[in-house]
Amino acid sequence: MRAMILAAGFGTRMRPLTDHTPKPLLEVAGLPLLEHHLLRLEAAGVEKVVINVGHLAERILNHFGATSGPQGLLQASWQGHQHTLTLAFSREEVPLETGGGIARALSLPNALTVDDADDTPFLLINGDVWCDADLPQLMSEAIASRQLNPLPLAGIVLVDNPPHHPKGDFLLTPSGMVRDEARDQEGNRLTFSGLSWLSPTLIRHAIADNDEWCDTNAVFKLAPLLRDAMHRGEVRGYHHRGKWIDVGTPERLAELDTLLNSGM
């Protein structure tokens, strides 16, 4: 499987730290947050990663030594602990939101998928979260889900609701399906971790149904597409009870730094 890391945001809540440094390059435990993600992906056996860049894009491209390859694709090689990962960069001149960002990445040649007919699921990671979820298990779940009926188009990792988000996001049913129910049904609500797998079909069907999204610079959100898929019974969920930090503020960045320096 391949993976995409969402790294194009402005990091507004992290200012002034992100005025001159993109949030994915902020250091925790001696490494940029982005490289912690790459190390976990390397350990899971992922060989190709797409990273979308926007705010202070040149800083990220220069950090990894990105160059223009075949068909103008920005790419680089990154040496992990044991293996070399191929990185491809999807540059956004304007913010495309998550859905538009994924759509643009899918349009790149042999990046997130081999070609336009490839419907292999890929991992999707928010660049500003850290989670010790079992990535190989998540990848196995994604591949196994292709035998289910109806065919799931996404699988999202959910965590217990943190103090800064007490009402959660979605309901996880006993059968492992995710529902977007009314807010007054809070008993089984959990918080989306920012870690998931997606089928390219989810985005491609949305583009096919919306002519204005056919442009590779189309701006649209992922959340409405996921909610529609939930209503069709096409989103699976996994309750992760381990470590998870939404690195959205300087305080939580410091919390992650302490956690990783503790050698957990």
C-alpha positions as CSV (number, residue, x, y, z in Angstrom):
1,M,0.0,0.0,0.0
2,R,0.9,3.6,-0.4
3,A,0.2,6.5,1.9
4,M,-0.5,10.2,1.9
5,I,0.4,12.7,4.6
6,L,-1.6,15.9,4.8
7,A,0.9,18.7,5.3
8,A,-0.4,21.7,3.4
9,G,-2.2,23.6,6.3
10,F,-1.3,27.0,7.7
11,G,-0.8,25.8,11.3
12,T,-2.7,28.9,12.5
13,R,-3.1,27.6,16.1
14,M,0.6,27.0,16.3
15,R,1.6,30.6,15.7
16,P,4.1,32.1,16.1
17,L,6.0,28.8,15.7
18,T,4.5,28.4,12.2
19,D,5.1,31.9,10.9
20,H,8.4,30.8,9.4
21,T,8.4,27.0,9.8
22,P,5.6,24.8,8.4
23,K,4.0,22.8,11.2
24,P,5.1,19.4,9.8
25,L,8.7,20.5,10.2
26,L,8.4,21.5,13.8
27,E,10.7,19.3,15.8
28,V,9.7,16.8,18.5
29,A,12.2,14.5,20.2
30,G,14.9,15.7,17.8
31,L,13.1,15.1,14.5
32,P,10.5,17.0,12.4
33,L,7.0,15.7,13.1
34,L,6.8,14.7,9.4
35,E,9.8,12.4,9.8
36,H,8.2,10.6,12.7
37,H,5.3,9.8,10.4
38,L,7.7,8.5,7.7
39,L,9.5,6.3,10.2
40,R,6.2,4.7,11.2
41,L,5.3,4.2,7.6
42,E,8.7,2.7,6.9
43,A,8.3,0.2,9.7
44,A,4.9,-0.7,8.4
45,G,6.3,-1.6,5.0
46,V,5.1,1.4,3.0
47,E,7.4,2.3,0.2
48,K,5.8,5.3,-1.5
49,V,4.4,8.4,0.3
50,V,2.7,11.4,-1.2
51,I,2.9,14.6,0.8
52,N,0.8,17.6,-0.1
53,V,2.4,21.0,0.6
54,G,1.1,24.5,0.6
55,H,2.0,26.9,3.4
56,L,5.8,27.5,3.2
57,A,6.0,24.7,0.7
58,E,9.6,25.5,-0.3
59,R,10.8,24.8,3.2
60,I,9.4,21.2,3.1
61,L,10.6,20.6,-0.5
62,N,14.1,21.9,0.3
63,H,14.2,19.8,3.5
64,F,13.8,16.6,1.5
65,G,15.8,17.8,-1.5
66,A,12.8,17.4,-3.9
67,T,13.5,17.6,-7.6
68,S,11.4,17.5,-10.7
69,G,11.2,14.0,-12.1
70,P,9.3,12.3,-15.0
71,Q,6.2,14.2,-16.1
72,G,7.2,17.1,-13.8
73,L,6.4,15.1,-10.6
74,L,8.2,16.6,-7.6
75,Q,9.9,13.7,-5.8
76,A,12.7,12.8,-3.4
77,S,14.2,9.7,-1.7
78,W,14.2,9.6,2.1
79,Q,16.4,7.2,4.0
80,G,14.7,5.6,7.0
81,H,16.2,3.3,9.6
82,Q,16.4,0.3,7.2
83,H,14.8,1.3,3.9
84,T,14.6,4.1,1.4
85,L,11.1,5.6,0.9
86,T,10.1,7.3,-2.3
87,L,8.4,10.6,-1.7
88,A,6.1,12.5,-4.1
89,F,5.0,16.0,-3.4
90,S,1.6,17.5,-4.4
91,R,2.0,21.2,-4.4
92,E,-1.1,23.3,-3.8
93,E,-0.8,26.9,-4.9
94,V,-4.1,27.6,-3.1
95,P,-5.6,25.6,-0.2
96,L,-7.7,22.8,-1.7
97,E,-9.2,21.4,1.5
98,T,-8.7,17.7,2.3
99,G,-10.9,16.4,-0.5
100,G,-9.4,18.6,-3.1
101,G,-5.9,17.8,-1.9
102,I,-6.5,14.1,-2.2
103,A,-8.0,14.5,-5.6
104,R,-5.0,16.4,-6.8
105,A,-2.7,13.8,-5.4
106,L,-4.7,11.1,-7.2
107,S,-4.1,13.0,-10.5
108,L,-0.3,12.7,-10.2
109,P,1.3,10.0,-12.3
110,N,2.2,6.8,-10.4
111,A,2.1,8.6,-7.1
112,L,-0.8,7.7,-4.8
113,T,-2.0,5.0,-7.2
114,V,-0.3,3.2,-10.0
115,D,-2.8,4.6,-12.6
116,D,-6.4,5.8,-12.9
117,A,-7.7,2.2,-12.9
118,D,-5.9,1.3,-9.6
119,D,-8.4,1.1,-6.7
120,T,-6.0,-0.1,-4.1
121,P,-6.7,1.6,-0.7
122,F,-4.1,4.0,0.7
123,L,-3.3,5.2,4.2
124,L,-4.2,8.8,5.0
125,I,-2.5,10.6,7.8
126,N,-3.1,14.1,9.1
127,G,0.3,15.7,9.5
128,D,-0.5,17.3,12.8
129,V,-1.4,14.2,14.8
130,W,0.6,11.5,16.4
131,C,-0.8,8.0,17.0
132,D,0.8,4.7,17.9
133,A,-1.9,2.7,16.1
134,D,-0.9,-0.6,14.5
135,L,-0.4,0.5,10.9
136,P,0.3,-3.0,9.5
137,Q,-3.0,-4.1,11.0
138,L,-4.8,-1.2,9.6
139,M,-3.3,-2.0,6.2
140,S,-4.5,-5.6,6.5
141,E,-8.0,-4.4,7.4
142,A,-8.0,-2.2,4.3
143,I,-7.1,-5.0,2.0
144,A,-9.4,-7.5,3.6
145,S,-12.3,-5.1,3.4
146,R,-12.3,-5.4,-0.4
147,Q,-14.0,-8.8,0.0
148,L,-17.0,-7.3,1.9
149,N,-20.4,-6.4,0.7
150,P,-21.2,-3.6,0.6
151,L,-17.7,-2.6,-0.3
152,P,-16.3,-0.2,2.3
153,L,-14.7,2.9,0.8
154,A,-13.0,4.1,4.0
155,G,-11.8,2.9,7.4
156,I,-11.2,5.4,10.1
157,V,-9.3,5.1,13.4
158,L,-11.3,6.5,16.3
159,V,-10.0,7.4,19.8
160,D,-11.5,8.2,23.2
161,N,-12.7,11.8,23.3
162,P,-10.0,14.2,24.6
163,P,-10.7,17.0,27.0
164,H,-10.6,19.6,24.2
165,H,-13.2,17.6,22.1
166,P,-15.5,16.0,24.7
167,K,-18.5,15.3,22.4
168,G,-16.5,13.3,19.8
169,D,-17.2,13.0,16.1
170,F,-18.9,9.7,15.1
171,L,-20.6,6.6,16.5
172,L,-18.9,3.2,16.2
173,T,-21.3,0.3,16.1
174,P,-20.7,-3.1,17.5
175,S,-20.4,-4.4,14.0
176,G,-17.5,-2.1,13.3
177,M,-19.4,0.4,11.1
178,V,-19.2,4.2,11.6
179,R,-22.3,6.3,11.8
180,D,-22.9,10.0,11.8
181,E,-25.8,10.2,14.2
182,A,-27.5,13.1,15.9
183,R,-25.5,15.0,18.5
184,D,-27.8,13.9,21.3
185,Q,-26.6,10.3,21.0
186,E,-23.3,10.8,22.7
187,G,-22.9,7.5,24.5
188,N,-20.7,5.7,21.9
189,R,-19.3,8.7,20.2
190,L,-15.6,8.7,19.6
191,T,-13.1,11.2,18.1
192,F,-11.6,10.8,14.6
193,S,-7.9,10.4,15.1
194,G,-6.7,11.8,11.8
195,L,-5.6,8.4,10.7
196,S,-7.5,6.3,8.1
197,W,-7.5,4.3,4.9
198,L,-9.4,5.4,1.9
199,S,-10.4,3.8,-1.4
200,P,-9.6,6.0,-4.4
201,T,-13.2,5.2,-5.5
202,L,-14.6,7.5,-2.8
203,I,-12.9,10.5,-4.4
204,R,-13.3,9.4,-8.0
205,H,-17.1,8.9,-7.6
206,A,-17.4,12.3,-6.0
207,I,-15.6,13.9,-8.9
208,A,-17.7,12.0,-11.4
209,D,-20.9,13.4,-9.7
210,N,-19.6,17.0,-9.6
211,D,-18.4,18.6,-12.8
212,E,-16.8,21.5,-10.9
213,W,-14.5,19.1,-9.1
214,C,-12.9,17.7,-12.3
215,D,-10.2,20.4,-12.2
216,T,-7.1,19.4,-10.3
217,N,-7.3,22.6,-8.4
218,A,-10.9,22.1,-7.2
219,V,-11.5,22.9,-3.6
220,F,-13.8,20.6,-1.6
221,K,-13.9,18.9,1.8
222,L,-13.5,15.2,2.6
223,A,-15.9,15.2,5.6
224,P,-19.2,15.4,3.6
225,L,-18.0,12.6,1.4
226,L,-17.3,10.4,4.4
227,R,-20.7,11.2,5.9
228,D,-22.5,10.3,2.7
229,A,-20.5,7.0,2.7
230,M,-21.4,6.4,6.3
231,H,-25.1,6.7,5.4
232,R,-24.6,4.0,2.8
233,G,-22.8,1.7,5.2
234,E,-19.4,2.1,3.5
235,V,-17.2,3.3,6.3
236,R,-15.6,1.0,8.9
237,G,-14.1,2.1,12.2
238,Y,-11.4,0.9,14.6
239,H,-11.3,2.0,18.2
240,H,-7.6,2.7,19.1
241,R,-7.0,2.8,22.9
242,G,-3.3,3.6,22.8
243,K,-1.5,6.8,22.6
244,W,-2.8,9.7,20.5
245,I,-2.0,13.4,20.4
246,D,-3.6,16.1,18.3
247,V,-0.6,18.4,17.9
248,G,-2.7,21.5,17.4
249,T,-1.2,23.8,19.9
250,P,2.3,24.6,21.3
251,E,1.3,23.0,24.5
252,R,0.4,19.7,22.9
253,L,3.6,19.9,20.8
254,A,5.5,20.0,24.1
255,E,3.4,17.1,25.4
256,L,4.4,15.0,22.4
257,D,8.0,16.0,22.8
258,T,7.9,14.8,26.4
259,L,6.2,11.5,25.5
260,L,8.6,10.6,22.7
261,N,11.7,11.6,24.8
262,S,10.5,9.3,27.5
263,G,11.1,6.4,25.2
264,M,7.5,5.1,25.3
